Amino acid sequence: MSSSTPSDVSSDLSADTELKRRARELFRGLPARYDVLSALLSFGQDPRWRRAMVQAVAPVAGERVLDVATGTGLVAGLLSERGCSVVGIDQSPEMLAGARRRFADAGDRVELIEGQAEALPFASESFDALTFTYLLRYVEDPRATVAELARVLRPGGRIGSLEFGVPPALPARAAWRLYTAVGLPTLGRMASREWAEVGRFLGPSIRGFYARHPLERIVGYWQEAGLQGVQVRRMSLGGGIVMWASKAGGDGRSA
């Protein structure tokens, strides 16, 4: 591993932008029931997608793994179960509080840090693998953020992501639009005021993100960051997108 210090990150990447403030506000009231409601509102698909991402990254016991946008620690828990040493980082103190409750008895297997994906507080090439979940819609510059994630990954290390997607087939896309426009806000209101806001936010947020950053362009961001063998798996008719790759310069493995 390199002992170099983190690379300089331009101030606009780590600035407290309106997008970041909106993200923190959105997640502030969610941690108490986040795990249960995220599973229910996705009809059980969210936990399945997270497991698929971890399987694609194929973490090995004893490896040091960074989980970015760790939230309440759902993915960090899956990584820890595989015997990895896990560092989870998130910008939301409320979500991290939920993760700390989850790992109260985990000893030193899971370390939780408050911080931003755009300016990771780690030396280059510090981790054997890296995962990130529902992150890129909440950063101002997805291309620069992917480059920063790749920076802390060792040569040959594996990286995986999970993001929401828009189904490409017309019937599935029509059903997705109806659910995100009507179903999610309605079900969210039944849960709480905070989840009602999430329900209203998600559909336009996802559509807007892919209008600005089509999937093929995101693949390009990964390749520009020195990630090779990028693979894309659309799940649940395209409602979830799992991506994975390895960093150039080593014998990275893929699932």
Backbone torsions as a table, in degrees:
resi	resn	phi	psi	omega
1	MET	NA	146.5	179.4
2	SER	-77.7	145.8	175.8
3	SER	-99.3	10.3	-177.9
4	SER	-68.9	156.5	179.1
5	THR	-84.0	161.7	179.8
6	PRO	-56.7	143.6	179.7
7	SER	-68.1	154.9	177.5
8	ASP	-65.6	136.3	179.3
9	VAL	-119.2	131.5	-176.5
10	SER	-60.1	148.0	-172.2
11	SER	-62.3	-28.2	-177.7
12	ASP	-70.0	-22.6	179.5
13	LEU	-73.8	-36.5	-176.7
14	SER	-99.0	3.0	-178.2
15	ALA	-65.6	155.8	179.8
16	ASP	-83.8	77.6	-174.7
17	THR	-77.4	167.4	178.0
18	GLU	-60.1	-38.6	178.9
19	LEU	-61.5	-43.3	-179.5
20	LYS	-69.3	-39.1	177.1
21	ARG	-63.1	-39.7	178.3
22	ARG	-64.5	-40.6	179.6
23	ALA	-63.3	-44.6	179.9
24	ARG	-63.4	-41.0	179.5
25	GLU	-65.1	-40.4	-178.2
26	LEU	-61.3	-40.6	-174.5
27	PHE	-90.3	-5.5	-173.2
28	ARG	-60.2	-40.6	-175.3
29	GLY	-98.9	14.3	-173.0
30	LEU	-98.1	-24.8	-165.9
31	PRO	-57.1	-35.6	-171.8
32	ALA	-55.6	-41.8	-178.2
33	ARG	-123.3	21.9	-174.3
34	TYR	-59.1	-47.4	-174.7
35	ASP	-60.2	-47.1	-176.9
36	VAL	-69.1	-47.9	-174.3
37	LEU	-72.4	-33.8	176.8
38	SER	-64.8	-33.6	176.1
39	ALA	-71.4	-45.9	-178.2
40	LEU	-64.7	-44.6	-176.2
41	LEU	-71.7	-16.4	174.8
42	SER	-101.7	12.7	-178.3
43	PHE	55.7	39.2	176.9
44	GLY	81.6	3.1	-175.3
45	GLN	-81.2	-33.4	-177.7
46	ASP	-56.1	-49.3	176.9
47	PRO	-61.4	-35.5	178.8
48	ARG	-65.1	-42.2	179.1
49	TRP	-64.0	-41.4	-179.7
50	ARG	-63.3	-42.6	178.2
51	ARG	-63.2	-38.4	179.7
52	ALA	-65.1	-38.8	178.1
53	MET	-63.6	-46.4	-179.9
54	VAL	-62.2	-42.0	178.6
55	GLN	-61.7	-39.4	-179.2
56	ALA	-65.6	-38.4	179.4
57	VAL	-72.7	-25.7	175.1
58	ALA	54.9	58.2	179.0
59	PRO	-67.5	147.5	-177.8
60	VAL	-115.0	142.1	179.5
61	ALA	-52.3	135.6	180.0
62	GLY	93.4	-13.5	178.9
63	GLU	-77.1	153.5	176.1
64	ARG	-96.9	121.2	-172.9
65	VAL	-124.9	135.7	176.1
66	LEU	-102.7	127.0	175.7
67	ASP	-110.4	108.9	-175.4
68	VAL	-94.2	142.4	-171.4
69	ALA	58.0	50.8	-172.3
70	THR	-68.3	-23.2	178.7
71	GLY	60.4	-128.4	179.0
72	THR	-85.9	8.1	172.4
73	GLY	89.1	21.1	-179.1
74	LEU	-60.9	-50.0	180.0
75	VAL	-72.0	-39.3	178.0
76	ALA	-57.1	-36.9	177.6
77	GLY	-65.0	-41.6	177.9
78	LEU	-63.2	-38.8	179.1
79	LEU	-68.4	-41.3	179.1
80	SER	-63.4	-36.9	178.5
81	GLU	-61.3	-23.7	178.7
82	ARG	-88.2	5.3	176.2
83	GLY	86.6	15.1	179.5
84	CYS	-84.5	156.1	167.9
85	SER	-90.0	116.3	-167.4
86	VAL	-113.4	135.0	168.6
87	VAL	-113.8	122.3	176.8
88	GLY	-108.3	133.9	-179.6
89	ILE	-129.4	139.9	179.8
90	ASP	-154.8	151.5	179.7
91	GLN	-86.4	-9.8	-176.1
92	SER	-98.0	113.5	177.9
93	PRO	-64.1	-30.7	179.7
94	GLU	-68.1	-43.4	178.0
95	MET	-65.9	-39.3	178.0
96	LEU	-63.7	-34.2	176.2
97	ALA	-60.9	-38.7	175.1
98	GLY	-63.7	-40.6	178.0
99	ALA	-65.3	-38.4	179.8
100	ARG	-64.6	-35.7	175.4
101	ARG	-65.0	-39.1	179.8
102	ARG	-62.4	-40.3	-173.2
103	PHE	-104.8	24.4	-177.5
104	ALA	-57.7	-30.7	-177.8
105	ASP	-109.1	17.9	-175.1
106	ALA	-86.8	-2.9	-178.3
107	GLY	65.3	-135.1	-177.8
108	ASP	-100.0	15.9	-178.4
109	ARG	-73.5	-27.5	-178.8
110	VAL	-128.8	122.1	176.0
111	GLU	-108.7	133.6	-176.8
112	LEU	-117.1	131.8	-174.5
113	ILE	-133.3	137.6	172.0
114	GLU	-87.1	125.7	-178.4
115	GLY	-177.7	179.8	-174.1
116	GLN	-114.6	141.0	-179.6
117	ALA	-64.5	-27.8	-177.2
118	GLU	-73.1	-17.2	-178.0
119	ALA	-145.3	73.5	-174.6
120	LEU	-68.2	134.9	-177.1
121	PRO	-87.1	49.6	-176.8
122	PHE	-134.8	151.6	175.9
123	ALA	-67.5	154.5	175.9
124	SER	-59.8	145.9	175.8
125	GLU	59.2	40.5	-175.9
126	SER	-90.5	-16.3	-169.7
127	PHE	-127.6	146.6	177.3
128	ASP	-79.6	-27.2	-179.8
129	ALA	-154.0	161.5	-177.5
130	LEU	-148.7	139.0	175.2
131	THR	-127.5	150.8	172.0
132	PHE	-148.6	143.2	-169.6
133	THR	-130.5	125.2	175.8
134	TYR	50.6	48.3	-174.4
135	LEU	-102.9	-47.2	-163.1
136	LEU	-67.1	-22.2	176.7
137	ARG	-70.5	-14.1	-174.1
138	TYR	-108.2	12.2	176.7
139	VAL	-119.1	151.2	-177.1
140	GLU	-72.0	-33.4	-174.0
141	ASP	-131.8	87.7	-179.0
142	PRO	-57.6	-37.4	-179.3
143	ARG	-61.6	-48.8	-179.7
144	ALA	-66.1	-34.8	179.5
145	THR	-66.5	-42.4	176.9
146	VAL	-61.0	-40.3	178.1
147	ALA	-62.5	-39.0	178.4
148	GLU	-67.2	-39.0	176.3
149	LEU	-62.5	-43.9	-179.4
150	ALA	-65.6	-29.7	-178.6
151	ARG	-57.4	-40.8	-173.7
152	VAL	-86.1	0.3	-179.3
153	LEU	-92.9	135.1	178.9
154	ARG	-69.3	155.4	174.0
155	PRO	-56.2	130.6	-176.8
156	GLY	86.8	-9.0	179.0
157	GLY	-69.0	158.5	-176.8
158	ARG	-105.6	146.9	-179.8
159	ILE	-133.7	140.8	178.9
160	GLY	-141.8	150.8	179.4
161	SER	-137.9	155.5	171.2
162	LEU	-128.2	128.0	174.2
163	GLU	-136.1	154.5	168.6
164	PHE	-65.2	153.5	176.7
165	GLY	-132.5	170.5	173.0
166	VAL	-107.8	119.8	-177.9
167	PRO	-55.4	134.5	-177.0
168	PRO	-78.9	-30.2	-178.1
169	ALA	-76.4	138.9	-172.3
170	LEU	-57.4	-49.3	-179.2
171	PRO	-60.8	-44.0	179.5
172	ALA	-66.3	-38.1	179.7
173	ARG	-66.0	-38.6	178.1
174	ALA	-64.0	-42.8	177.5
175	ALA	-64.2	-40.2	178.8
176	TRP	-62.3	-44.5	-179.5
177	ARG	-63.4	-40.6	179.2
178	LEU	-64.6	-43.4	-178.2
179	TYR	-67.2	-43.4	-178.5
180	THR	-72.6	-26.8	-179.6
181	ALA	-84.1	-33.7	-173.9
182	VAL	-119.8	-51.1	-173.4
183	GLY	-64.7	-50.6	-177.7
184	LEU	-61.9	-48.8	178.2
185	PRO	-60.3	-38.5	-179.3
186	THR	-66.4	-48.7	179.0
187	LEU	-65.5	-36.3	177.6
188	GLY	-61.0	-41.7	179.3
189	ARG	-62.8	-31.3	178.7
190	MET	-70.0	-24.5	-178.0
191	ALA	-86.7	-53.7	-179.0
192	SER	-174.7	169.0	176.4
193	ARG	-61.8	-39.4	-179.3
194	GLU	-65.0	-42.3	179.9
195	TRP	-71.9	-27.9	173.4
196	ALA	-62.4	-40.5	177.9
197	GLU	-64.0	-42.5	176.7
198	VAL	-59.5	-44.3	-179.3
199	GLY	-60.2	-38.9	178.4
200	ARG	-72.9	-30.9	-172.8
201	PHE	-79.7	-38.2	-165.5
202	LEU	-62.2	-51.3	-175.9
203	GLY	-56.2	-56.6	178.3
204	PRO	-60.5	-35.4	179.8
205	SER	-64.1	-44.8	-178.4
206	ILE	-67.3	-46.9	179.7
207	ARG	-61.2	-44.6	-178.9
208	GLY	-63.9	-37.9	-179.7
209	PHE	-62.3	-47.4	-177.6
210	TYR	-74.5	-20.9	172.0
211	ALA	-66.5	-35.8	179.1
212	ARG	-85.9	-31.9	-174.7
213	HIS	-134.5	79.0	177.7
214	PRO	-56.5	155.9	-174.2
215	LEU	-56.9	-41.0	-179.8
216	GLU	-64.0	-29.6	177.0
217	ARG	-72.4	-37.1	177.2
218	ILE	-64.0	-41.8	174.3
219	VAL	-56.0	-40.7	177.3
220	GLY	-62.4	-38.2	176.7
221	TYR	-59.2	-43.0	179.2
222	TRP	-62.0	-45.7	-177.7
223	GLN	-65.1	-40.1	178.0
224	GLU	-62.8	-27.5	-178.8
225	ALA	-83.2	4.4	179.2
226	GLY	87.3	20.0	177.8
227	LEU	-97.1	131.3	-172.9
228	GLN	-119.2	159.6	-180.0
229	GLY	62.8	38.8	-176.9
230	VAL	-64.1	127.7	178.2
231	GLN	-121.5	144.5	-177.3
232	VAL	-125.3	129.8	177.2
233	ARG	-125.3	113.1	173.5
234	ARG	-82.2	129.9	-179.2
235	MET	-120.6	154.4	177.7
236	SER	54.1	52.0	178.7
237	LEU	64.4	16.1	178.7
238	GLY	103.9	2.6	178.7
239	GLY	-71.1	-22.1	176.0
240	GLY	-129.5	143.2	-179.2
241	ILE	-127.5	117.8	175.8
242	VAL	-104.4	130.4	177.2
243	MET	-125.3	148.4	175.6
244	TRP	-154.1	158.8	-177.5
245	ALA	-166.8	179.8	173.3
246	SER	-127.6	155.7	-179.6
247	LYS	-82.4	135.4	-179.3
248	ALA	-59.8	152.9	175.9
249	GLY	102.0	6.5	179.5
250	GLY	-149.7	-167.6	-179.6
251	ASP	-103.9	50.0	-175.9
252	GLY	-53.2	145.5	-179.9
253	ARG	-108.2	155.3	172.2
254	SER	-131.3	154.6	-176.9
255	ALA	-73.3	NA	NA
